Amino acid sequence: MNIFEKRIYDAPSSADGQRILVDRLWPRGIKKQDANITAWPKEITPSNELRKWYHEDIEQRWEAFRERYLTELAQYASQREQLQQLALTETITFVTAAKNQGHNHVTVLIEWLKVAD
C-alpha cells in the first residue's frame, strides 16, 4: 500500500496522488481551491468529542486516544475497504493540519488500513 501523511500547509505535489483530507474541521488559512483535495471523508476522522479530549493533554493521552479512535473506526468497514482498494492501485496522501507527526490521528488511520481483517 502506498499511503503517506503530509501537512496541508506543505505544497501539493504530483507525487501525492490522491490527496485526502482527514481532519474534521477545514484547516485555518487554507483556501479550498489551493488545497488540491480529492476527498474529505469526515466520518473517518476522530469525533469532535474525542478530538477535543485528546488535545487537552496530548502527551498523556496518546495510547488511550489510539484505542478510542480505533473503536470509532470499527464502524466504517466499507470506507476502510474502499481506501484499501484505492491504496493498492494509487498513491494516497492523507493531509492534515496536525503538527505532531507520529502521535496524531493519521498514524492511527494508516495503522487501521494496513491491518488485515
WOKAFEN-V912637 format. One line per field, one symbol per residue. ss: DSSP state (H for helix, E for strand, L for the rest). A space follows every 10 residues. Layout:
ss: ???
This chain:
ss: LLEEEEELLL LLLHHHLEEE ELLLLLLLLL LHHHHLLLEL LHHHLLLHHH HHHHHHLHHH HHHHHHHHHH HHHLLLHHHH HHHHHHHHHL LEEEEELLLL LLLLHHHHHH HHHHLLL
